[in-house]
Amino acid sequence: MAGESATVVLGIPIPSSDPVFLAIVGIHVLFGLAAVTIGAIAMLSKKMRGRHSSSGTVYFRCLFGVFVTMSALAFMRWAENYHLFILGVLSFAFAYFGRAAVRRRWRQWPRLHLTGMGASYILMLTAFYVDNGPNLPLWKELPEIAFWLLPGAIGIPLIVRALLRHPLVRNH
């Protein structure tokens, strides 16, 4: 991949013109958009069987697609993307943990599920902004550290609030 020219899509440079790399990026973007959208639906849905659990399952599957395509992209450009691989592994690991907590009904499962899935979403958005923030309107005006810290600075207080206030968490 060394010496290849970049491809620009919607103002975002993609660091290769290799058709295989571009195809994986396209699939990765589709999985990512679906995960962000469906994850938000799961978060905002009433916590019960139905919309929340089915959206959560789709989020987990889309995140797995993000994880697989991210892994391929990171390995193709390891020196430039190893940090994105670490964020992706952590994001999927937290989602797996959160899903296991609810499926296996671990002690304190609502708290563990909420924390795992929330951390997963924050890490997924962190990876997106770390990779793409310098090319996005408004975000490109921010210092690089903001790409690393803002998703957590917004998401962690929301998780803490839910841990303190949500009846399902408080009753377990």
Secondary structure, 3 states (H helix, E strand, C coil): CCCCCCEEECCEEECCCCHHHHHHHHHHHHHHHHHHHHHHHHHHCCCCCCHHHHHHHHHHHHHHHHHHHHHHHHHHCHHHHHHHHHHHHHHHHHHHHHHHHHHCCCCCHHHHHHHHHHHHHHHHHHHHHHHHHHHCCCHHHCCHHHHHHHHHHHHHHHHHHHHHHCHHHHCC
